[in-house]
Amino acid sequence: MGTVHAWTRDIELTPKQQWRNLYGPRGPANPEHVAARAATRRRTSRAKRLAFQREGRERAREEDLLHMAGCMLYWAEGSKQRNLVELANSDLHLVRLFCRFLRTCFGVESNDFRIRLNVYTSNDLSIEEVERHWLDALELPRKCLIGHTLNNLPTSSSGKRRNRLPYGVCSVRVHSTHTVQHIFGAIQEYAGFDEPRWLD
């Protein structure tokens, strides 16, 4: 074995040969093909996101007040992920308006929503009461709940509880590249700026 190694140690293998040595002839595709396919997917996905943003810009020119309100809410309170709509807030009316925006402007169905709650455990309310508060107000079925974060309510220096958020914070999510990129395009059109980071 040592002799064979001595005879062959100066031979340089191509990436394709190294890949075949690791995985055999029936293993995964070689890295060059994998990289090429990945690059193609990235270009295709970017082109789709750009088309969705252009659609949002066109919709913004229609001056639909609900559309404008929803997009501005998202600009202020929403996360800025490429493929996920997510907005978190403790104000029930704000969250309800945002859900109405998604339903009316994008046809989002109740079953497409996902709700995560940040619940303060020292507010003398049960988890079930907090869940019912949000689900009833947003007109969503229980299966939309995807879990909770439980926190002790912060206390002041005097040690007294602050009951400012009895129902905690509600995070609304919809997994949709189309919707979030449409919103990004509309925000840029309404406010008159370009934000490349939202595309790439």
VOVODO-485146 format. One record per residue (C-alpha): x, y, z. Coordinates in steps of 0.5 Angstrom, whole numbers, padded with zeros to 4 digits, always signed. Layout:
REM residues N
XYZ/...
REM end
This chain:
REM residues 200
+0000+0000+0000/+0006+0005+0002/+0009+0003-0005/+0003+0005-0009/+0002+0011-0005/+0009+0013-0007/+0008+0012-0014/+0002+0016-0015/+0002+0021-0010/+0004+0026-0015/-0002+0025-0020/-0007+0031-0019/-0014+0029-0020/-0019+0033-0023/-0025+0035-0019/-0030+0030-0023/-0025+0024-0021/-0025+0026-0014/-0032+0026-0014/-0033+0019-0017/-0027+0017-0012/-0032+0019-0006/-0039+0017-0009/-0038+0012-0014/-0040+0012-0021/-0048+0012-0019/-0047+0017-0013/-0049+0025-0014/-0048+0029-0020/-0041+0032-0020/-0040+0039-0017/-0039+0042-0023/-0046+0040-0025/-0049+0042-0019/-0046+0049-0019/-0049+0050-0026/-0056+0048-0024/-0055+0052-0017/-0053+0058-0021/-0059+0057-0026/-0064+0056-0020/-0061+0063-0017/-0062+0066-0024/-0069+0064-0025/-0071+0065-0018/-0069+0072-0018/-0072+0073-0025/-0079+0071-0021/-0078+0076-0015/-0076+0082-0020/-0083+0080-0024/-0087+0080-0017/-0084+0087-0015/-0086+0090-0022/-0093+0087-0021/-0093+0091-0014/-0090+0097-0017/-0096+0097-0022/-0101+0096-0017/-0099+0102-0013/-0100+0106-0018/-0108+0104-0018/-0108+0108-0011/-0112+0103-0007/-0112+0105+0000/-0112+0099+0003/-0106+0096-0001/-0103+0102+0001/-0104+0102+0008/-0102+0094+0008/-0096+0096+0005/-0094+0101+0009/-0095+0097+0015/-0091+0092+0013/-0085+0097+0011/-0086+0099+0019/-0087+0093+0022/-0086+0087+0018/-0080+0083+0017/-0076+0083+0011/-0075+0076+0009/-0075+0074+0001/-0080+0069+0001/-0084+0070+0008/-0089+0075+0010/-0089+0076+0017/-0091+0082+0022/-0091+0082+0029/-0095+0087+0034/-0099+0087+0040/-0104+0092+0037/-0110+0087+0035/-0113+0092+0031/-0106+0093+0027/-0106+0086+0026/-0113+0085+0024/-0112+0090+0019/-0106+0087+0016/-0110+0080+0016/-0115+0084+0012/-0110+0087+0007/-0107+0080+0006/-0114+0077+0005/-0117+0082+0000/-0111+0084-0004/-0108+0077-0005/-0113+0072-0003/-0110+0069+0002/-0114+0064+0005/-0115+0063+0013/-0112+0056+0013/-0105+0059+0010/-0104+0064+0016/-0099+0061+0021/-0100+0065+0028/-0094+0065+0033/-0095+0068+0040/-0091+0071+0045/-0094+0070+0051/-0093+0074+0058/-0094+0068+0063/-0095+0073+0069/-0101+0077+0067/-0107+0072+0070/-0109+0070+0063/-0109+0063+0061/-0105+0061+0055/-0112+0059+0052/-0115+0065+0053/-0110+0069+0050/-0110+0064+0044/-0118+0065+0044/-0117+0073+0044/-0113+0073+0037/-0116+0067+0034/-0123+0070+0035/-0121+0077+0033/-0117+0075+0026/-0122+0070+0025/-0117+0064+0024/-0118+0057+0026/-0114+0054+0031/-0110+0050+0027/-0106+0056+0025/-0103+0056+0031/-0096+0054+0031/-0093+0055+0038/-0092+0060+0043/-0086+0063+0046/-0087+0064+0054/-0084+0070+0058/-0084+0073+0065/-0087+0080+0064/-0081+0085+0066/-0082+0088+0073/-0080+0095+0075/-0075+0097+0080/-0080+0097+0085/-0082+0090+0083/-0089+0091+0081/-0091+0088+0075/-0093+0092+0069/-0099+0089+0065/-0098+0093+0059/-0099+0087+0054/-0104+0082+0057/-0105+0079+0051/-0098+0079+0049/-0095+0079+0042/-0098+0076+0035/-0094+0074+0030/-0097+0073+0023/-0094+0069+0018/-0096+0067+0010/-0090+0063+0006/-0091+0066+0000/-0085+0069-0005/-0090+0072-0009/-0094+0076-0004/-0088+0079+0000/-0084+0081-0006/-0090+0084-0009/-0091+0088-0002/-0083+0090-0003/-0084+0093-0010/-0090+0097-0008/-0087+0100-0002/-0081+0102-0007/-0086+0105-0012/-0090+0109-0006/-0084+0112-0003/-0080+0113-0009/-0074+0109-0008/-0070+0103-0010/-0068+0097-0005/-0064+0092-0008/-0063+0088-0002/-0070+0086-0002/-0069+0083-0009/-0062+0079-0008/
REM end
